[in-house]
Amino acid sequence: MSIEEKEKNLLQNEILKSECEEFAVATATLFSRFRVIFYSSVIKKMMNDLIEKKTPSSIVIKMNKDNNLYVVPMVDKVILVFGINFQQKTDMSLARVALQEMEDAKRLVKNTIDTKYYPDYSRPPSELKDIESNLKQFSNGFISFSKIYFKYLLRSYY
């Protein structure tokens, strides 16, 4: 193979590599959008069921191999509880600090979502008592998010 052919092949390979990277980014973006739409549709359906006075059941969504999202409907709100688990000690320490900061931030921000961090898996949120039996799998405990939304939804109808 001549030097010109080698240079031509290298150029074609670089172009192909660039096209593959663009395709990979576009595909990942589509999957990410789908995931957001999928997760939010579950929560929106629950909210609509509550408005219509239906009683939806709780849902467990496996976010990845270590973390779960529990979507728990209440009378006037939907509570999201994340079961959090990290394997590395450094990750565990950083997660504890970040999760505690999320809970503490509600003191400084007005009209924030109610955030509660449960660092000890042996004392989980009461909403999980009938949903999850294997609580030891969550080394970093749980964090829950909720906001009474029913009054805000009713306001939009009038």
C-alpha positions in Angstrom: 0.0 0.0 0.0 1.4 3.4 -1.0 1.7 6.4 1.4 -1.1 8.1 -0.4 -3.5 5.2 0.1 -2.5 5.0 3.8 -3.3 8.7 4.2 -6.6 8.3 2.4 -7.5 5.3 4.6 -6.6 7.3 7.7 -8.7 10.2 6.6 -11.7 7.9 5.8 -11.3 6.2 9.2 -11.3 9.6 11.0 -14.5 10.6 9.1 -16.1 7.3 10.0 -15.1 7.6 13.6 -16.5 11.1 13.8 -19.8 9.9 12.2 -20.0 7.0 14.7 -19.5 9.4 17.6 -22.2 11.7 16.4 -24.6 8.8 16.0 -23.8 7.5 19.5 -24.4 10.9 21.0 -27.7 11.3 19.1 -28.8 7.8 20.2 -27.9 8.3 23.8 -29.8 11.6 23.8 -32.9 9.8 22.4 -32.7 7.1 25.1 -32.3 9.8 27.8 -35.4 11.7 26.6 -37.4 8.5 26.5 -36.3 7.7 30.1 -37.4 11.1 31.3 -40.7 10.8 29.5 -41.3 7.3 30.8 -40.6 8.1 34.4 -42.5 11.4 34.4 -45.5 9.7 32.8 -45.9 7.3 35.7 -45.9 10.2 38.2 -48.4 12.3 36.0 -50.7 9.3 35.7 -50.7 8.9 39.5 -51.5 12.6 40.0 -54.3 12.4 37.5 -55.7 9.3 39.3 -55.6 11.1 42.6 -57.5 14.1 41.1 -60.1 11.7 39.8 -60.4 10.2 43.3 -58.9 6.9 42.2 -56.5 4.9 44.4 -53.4 4.1 42.5 -50.9 1.6 43.8 -47.3 2.2 44.6 -44.7 1.6 41.9 -41.0 0.5 42.2 -38.7 1.6 39.4 -35.3 0.0 39.3 -33.0 3.0 38.3 -29.9 0.8 38.0 -28.5 -2.3 39.7 -28.1 -0.5 43.0 -30.8 2.2 43.3 -34.6 2.1 43.3 -37.2 4.8 42.9 -40.4 4.2 44.9 -43.4 6.2 43.7 -45.9 6.3 46.5 -49.3 7.9 46.1 -50.9 9.6 49.2 -54.3 11.4 49.5 -53.0 14.8 48.4 -49.5 14.2 47.0 -47.1 11.7 45.4 -44.0 10.9 47.3 -40.8 9.9 45.5 -38.4 7.8 47.7 -35.0 6.9 46.3 -33.2 3.9 47.9 -29.6 4.7 47.5 -26.6 2.3 47.6 -23.0 2.9 46.8 -20.2 0.3 46.9 -17.1 2.4 47.4 -16.4 4.0 50.8 -15.6 7.4 49.2 -18.8 7.4 47.2 -20.7 6.5 50.3 -19.2 9.4 52.3 -19.8 11.9 49.5 -23.4 10.7 49.0 -24.1 11.1 52.7 -22.9 14.7 52.6 -24.7 15.6 49.4 -28.0 14.0 50.6 -27.8 15.8 54.0 -27.2 19.1 52.1 -30.3 18.5 50.0 -32.4 18.1 53.2 -30.8 21.1 54.8 -31.3 23.3 51.7 -35.1 23.4 52.4 -34.4 25.8 55.4 -32.9 28.3 53.0 -35.2 28.1 50.0 -38.9 29.2 50.2 -41.6 27.0 48.7 -39.2 24.1 48.2 -40.2 20.4 47.8 -40.3 18.7 51.2 -37.0 16.7 51.3 -36.2 14.2 54.0 -33.0 12.1 54.3 -33.1 8.8 56.1 -29.4 7.8 56.5 -30.0 4.6 58.3 -31.6 1.8 56.3 -33.0 0.3 59.5 -35.2 3.4 59.9 -36.7 3.9 56.5 -39.5 6.2 55.5 -42.9 4.9 56.8 -44.2 4.9 53.2 -41.9 1.9 52.4 -43.1 -0.4 55.2 -45.4 -2.4 52.9 -43.4 -2.0 49.7 -39.8 -3.0 50.3 -38.7 -5.8 52.5 -34.9 -5.9 51.7 -33.9 -2.6 53.2 -30.3 -3.6 53.9 -29.4 -3.3 50.2 -29.4 0.6 50.6 -26.1 1.5 52.3 -26.8 5.2 52.0 -30.4 5.0 53.2 -33.2 6.8 51.5 -34.2 10.3 50.4 -37.8 11.3 49.9 -39.3 14.2 48.0 -42.9 15.4 48.2 -45.0 18.5 47.9 -48.7 18.8 48.5 -49.7 19.4 44.9 -53.5 18.9 45.1 -54.3 22.6 46.0 -52.1 23.8 43.1 -53.8 21.5 40.7 -57.3 22.6 41.9 -56.2 26.3 41.5 -55.5 25.7 37.8 -59.1 24.5 37.2 -60.7 27.7 38.4 
